């Protein structure tokens, strides 16, 4: 049955469909999702930014753990009839689909955050497109996509309201971010060291290590911001656009550090980049720019 579904998508392939599937897959990838999440956090609503960040990371960490446990091969690795495409995004094992988990968690959180009918319809379409694109590209089994949908949407349903309420209690939020940030930071660093020593399966744990680093840096950044920054999202549209532009320059610069990391320290370097990325977005950039970029002057 699963092979039949995948063969259906293989049989309708065309250059146009390839381009469309690549686009649909990209809307579930980290570049767009990080950019939109940071725009919300910096410019629109700190509670919503924190809550979307939290539900997304809980979903992706759970997905990473399942991938490391199940270790299912991808369809193009098993079936000669399946021609896998966009293989650069097919890292890690197959179950559950990382793109589908990420996309379903992010877009369902976005719909929960704003509760606008048009936006909810748009988010539902994006979730379907991301999942379907992974089948068309031959990089996931249908069960992988179904698992990603259940995981991403399910965790959002469970966690969104709880995280939003937590944000409103500054003391509890601070304790939570310190605790979860410290745990994920240490766990990610341990995985990075083990990966550098070639002591654990790189396919199983490399992406999970990066997610833990992003969570650790991000949550410690939230704790730092609550104690030392406490910025305001209020500003003119011109200032908000400038904030976003300069903040994203920092994001791109951090990710570009990849080119200077020695091969022998690649995993520890990846951990450092993702931890710094999380801390930059939630704490360091607001701290650096508070007096000018994050002041509440209109």
C-alpha positions in Angstrom: 0.0 0.0 0.0 2.7 2.5 0.9 4.7 1.6 -2.2 1.6 2.1 -4.3 1.1 5.6 -3.0 4.7 6.5 -3.6 4.6 5.1 -7.1 1.5 7.2 -7.8 3.5 10.3 -7.1 6.5 9.1 -9.1 4.2 8.5 -12.1 2.8 12.1 -12.1 6.3 13.7 -11.8 7.2 16.5 -14.2 9.6 19.5 -14.1 6.8 21.8 -13.0 5.7 19.3 -10.2 9.3 19.0 -9.1 9.6 22.7 -8.7 6.3 23.0 -6.9 7.2 20.1 -4.5 10.6 21.7 -3.8 8.8 25.0 -2.9 6.2 23.1 -0.8 9.0 21.3 1.1 10.9 24.5 1.7 8.0 26.1 3.6 8.5 23.4 6.2 12.2 24.0 6.6 14.1 25.9 9.3 15.0 29.1 7.3 11.5 30.3 6.8 10.2 29.1 10.1 13.0 30.7 12.1 12.5 34.0 10.2 8.8 34.1 10.8 9.1 33.1 14.5 11.7 35.7 15.2 9.6 38.4 13.5 6.8 37.6 15.8 9.0 37.5 18.8 10.8 40.7 18.1 8.0 42.8 16.5 4.5 41.5 17.3 4.0 39.6 20.5 6.5 38.2 23.0 4.1 35.7 24.4 3.1 34.3 21.0 6.8 34.2 20.0 7.7 32.3 23.2 4.8 29.9 22.8 5.4 29.1 19.1 9.1 28.6 19.8 8.2 26.2 22.7 5.6 24.1 20.9 7.8 23.8 17.8 10.9 22.7 19.8 8.9 20.2 21.9 7.6 18.7 18.6 11.0 18.6 16.9 12.8 17.2 19.9 10.2 14.4 20.2 10.6 13.8 16.5 14.3 13.5 16.9 14.0 11.0 19.7 11.6 8.9 17.7 14.0 8.9 14.7 16.9 7.8 16.9 14.8 5.0 18.4 13.0 3.6 15.3 15.8 4.2 12.8 13.7 3.4 9.7 15.3 3.6 6.3 13.9 6.0 3.7 11.9 4.7 0.7 14.5 5.6 -1.9 17.0 3.5 0.1 14.8 0.4 0.0 12.8 0.6 -3.2 14.6 0.6 -6.6 11.4 2.0 -8.1 11.6 5.2 -6.0 13.8 8.0 -7.2 14.5 10.3 -4.2 14.7 14.0 -4.9 15.9 17.0 -2.8 18.1 14.6 -1.0 20.1 17.3 0.7 17.1 17.8 3.0 16.7 14.0 3.7 19.0 13.9 6.7 18.5 11.4 9.5 16.2 8.4 9.5 12.8 8.3 8.0 10.1 8.0 10.8 8.6 10.4 11.5 8.9 13.0 8.8 10.9 15.9 10.2 9.5 18.4 7.6 5.9 17.3 8.3 6.4 17.5 12.1 8.0 20.9 11.9 5.5 22.3 9.4 2.4 20.9 11.2 3.6 22.2 14.6 4.6 25.6 13.3 1.5 26.3 11.2 -0.9 24.9 13.7 0.7 27.1 16.4 0.5 30.1 14.1 -3.3 29.3 13.6 -3.7 29.0 17.4 -1.9 32.2 18.0 -4.0 34.5 15.8 -7.3 32.6 15.4 -8.2 34.2 12.1 -10.2 32.1 9.7 -8.2 33.0 6.6 -4.9 32.4 8.4 -6.2 29.0 9.7 -7.1 27.9 6.2 -3.7 29.1 4.9 -1.9 27.2 7.7 -3.9 24.0 7.0 -3.0 24.2 3.3 0.7 24.7 4.2 0.6 21.6 6.4 -0.9 19.5 3.7 1.5 20.8 1.1 4.6 20.1 3.2 3.5 16.5 4.0 2.5 15.7 0.4 5.7 17.1 -1.0 7.8 14.7 1.0 5.8 11.8 -0.5 6.2 13.2 -4.0 9.9 13.7 -3.5 10.2 10.0 -2.4 12.0 10.8 0.8 9.3 9.6 3.2 6.8 6.8 3.6 3.2 7.7 4.0 3.4 6.4 7.7 6.2 8.9 8.3 4.1 11.8 7.1 1.1 10.6 9.1 3.3 10.3 12.2 4.7 13.8 11.7 1.2 15.2 11.4 0.0 13.5 14.6 3.1 14.5 16.5 3.3 18.1 15.4 -0.4 19.0 15.7 -0.9 16.8 18.8 1.9 18.5 20.8 0.6 21.9 19.7 -2.9 21.0 21.0 -1.4 19.8 24.3 1.2 22.5 24.9 0.1 25.7 23.3 -2.3 27.0 26.0 0.0 25.8 28.8 3.0 27.6 27.4 1.0 30.8 26.8 -0.2 30.8 30.4 3.3 30.0 31.6 4.7 33.1 29.8 2.3 35.4 31.8 3.9 34.2 35.1 7.3 35.8 35.0 8.7 33.8 38.0 7.5 30.4 36.8 8.7 31.2 33.2 12.1 32.1 34.5 12.5 28.9 36.4 11.2 26.9 33.5 13.5 28.5 31.0 16.5 28.0 33.2 15.7 24.4 33.9 14.8 23.3 30.4 17.5 25.5 28.9 20.2 23.9 31.1 19.0 20.4 30.5 18.8 20.7 26.8 22.1 22.6 26.6 24.0 19.9 28.5 22.3 17.1 26.6 23.1 18.6 23.3 26.7 19.2 24.3 27.1 15.6 25.4 25.7 14.4 22.0 28.1 16.8 20.2 31.1 15.4 22.0 30.1 11.8 21.4 29.4 12.5 17.7 32.9 14.1 17.5 34.4 11.0 19.0 32.4 8.8 16.6 30.9 7.0 19.5 27.2 7.2 18.5 25.3 7.0 15.2 25.6 10.3 13.3 22.5 9.7 11.3 20.4 9.1 14.4 21.7 11.9 16.6 23.1 14.7 14.5 19.8 16.6 13.9 18.7 15.9 17.5 21.9 17.4 18.8 21.2 20.6 16.8 17.7 20.8 18.1 18.8 20.5 21.7 21.5 23.2 21.1 18.8 25.5 19.7 16.5 24.8 22.6 19.3 25.2 25.2 20.6 28.5 23.8 17.0 29.8 23.2 15.6 29.1 26.6 18.7 30.5 28.4 18.2 33.5 26.2 14.6 33.8 27.3 15.8 33.7 31.0 18.5 36.3 30.3 16.0 38.6 28.6 13.5 38.3 31.4 16.1 39.3 34.0 18.3 41.8 32.1 16.4 43.2 29.1 12.6 43.1 29.2 12.3 44.8 25.8 9.2 46.2 24.1 7.9 45.1 20.7 6.2 48.5 20.3 7.8 50.6 17.6 7.1 52.3 14.2 6.9 49.9 11.2 10.3 51.4 10.0 12.0 50.5 13.3 10.4 47.0 13.2 11.7 46.3 9.7 15.2 47.6 10.7 15.1 45.3 13.8 14.2 42.3 11.7 16.8 43.1 9.0 19.7 43.5 11.5 18.6 40.5 13.6 18.5 38.3 10.5 22.0 39.6 9.5 23.1 38.2 12.8 21.3 34.9 12.2 22.9 34.5 8.8 26.3 35.4 10.1 26.0 32.8 12.9 25.0 30.1 10.5 27.8 31.1 8.1 30.4 30.3 10.8 30.0 26.7 9.5 32.7 27.4 6.9 35.4 28.2 9.5 34.8 25.2 11.7 37.6 22.6 11.4 36.4 19.2 10.2 37.7 17.5 13.3 35.4 19.7 15.5 32.4 19.7 13.2 29.8 18.4 15.6 30.9 20.6 18.5 31.0 23.5 16.1 27.5 22.7 14.9 26.3 22.6 18.6 28.0 26.0 19.2 26.4 27.6 16.2 22.9 26.4 17.0 23.2 27.3 20.7 24.4 30.7 19.8 21.6 31.1 17.2 19.0 30.4 19.9 20.6 32.7 22.4 21.0 35.5 19.8 17.3 35.4 18.9 15.8 35.3 22.3 18.3 37.2 24.5 21.5 38.6 23.0 20.1 40.6 20.0 17.4 42.3 22.2 20.1 43.1 24.8 22.4 44.6 22.2 19.7 46.6 20.6 17.4 47.6 23.4 18.4 51.3 23.8 17.8 51.9 20.1 16.1 49.1 18.3 13.9 47.7 21.1 12.9 50.9 22.9 9.1 51.6 23.0 9.3 55.1 21.6 6.9 55.6 18.8 
